[in-house]
């Protein structure tokens, strides 16, 4: 039973990524959303895209 639990956790982490990339990218995503309210969308979207690139670059 514990074997299936560990395999499930491993699969979930493998396909979802881990919290490190999300934690590093979160400030960029939030800043991009806030900047979208004040400035044209292209500026905030570029900041958000930077956060997405960081999340993709950090595999763990």
C-alpha positions as CSV (number, residue, x, y, z in Angstrom):
1,X,0.0,0.0,0.0
2,X,2.7,2.5,0.9
3,X,4.5,1.5,-2.4
4,X,1.5,2.7,-4.4
5,X,1.3,5.9,-2.4
6,X,5.0,6.7,-3.0
7,X,4.6,6.0,-6.7
8,X,1.6,8.3,-6.9
9,X,3.5,11.1,-5.2
10,X,6.4,10.6,-7.6
11,X,4.2,10.8,-10.6
12,X,2.4,13.8,-9.3
13,X,5.6,15.7,-8.7
14,X,7.0,14.6,-12.1
15,X,4.1,15.9,-14.1
16,X,3.3,19.0,-12.0
17,X,6.8,20.2,-11.2
18,X,7.6,21.1,-7.7
19,X,7.0,24.2,-5.6
20,X,10.5,25.8,-6.1
21,X,9.9,26.9,-9.7
22,X,6.4,28.2,-8.8
23,X,7.7,30.0,-5.7
24,X,10.4,31.8,-7.7
25,X,8.0,32.7,-10.6
26,X,5.2,33.9,-8.3
27,X,6.4,37.4,-7.7
28,X,6.8,37.9,-11.5
29,X,3.3,36.6,-12.1
30,X,1.8,38.8,-9.4
31,X,3.7,41.9,-10.6
32,X,2.7,41.3,-14.2
33,X,-1.0,41.1,-13.1
34,X,-0.7,44.3,-11.1
35,X,1.1,46.1,-14.0
36,X,-1.6,45.0,-16.4
37,X,-4.1,47.1,-14.5
38,X,-2.0,50.3,-14.7
39,X,-0.2,50.0,-18.0
40,X,-0.9,48.5,-21.5
41,X,-1.3,44.7,-21.4
42,X,2.0,44.1,-23.4
43,X,4.1,45.4,-20.4
44,X,2.4,43.2,-17.8
45,X,2.3,40.2,-20.1
46,X,6.1,40.5,-20.7
47,X,6.7,40.4,-16.9
48,X,4.3,37.4,-16.6
49,X,6.1,35.7,-19.4
50,X,9.4,36.1,-17.6
51,X,7.9,34.3,-14.6
52,X,6.6,31.5,-16.8
53,X,10.1,31.2,-18.4
54,X,11.7,30.9,-14.9
55,X,9.1,28.3,-13.9
56,X,10.0,26.3,-17.0
57,X,13.7,26.7,-16.5
58,X,13.7,25.4,-12.9
59,X,12.8,21.7,-13.2
60,X,12.4,21.1,-9.4
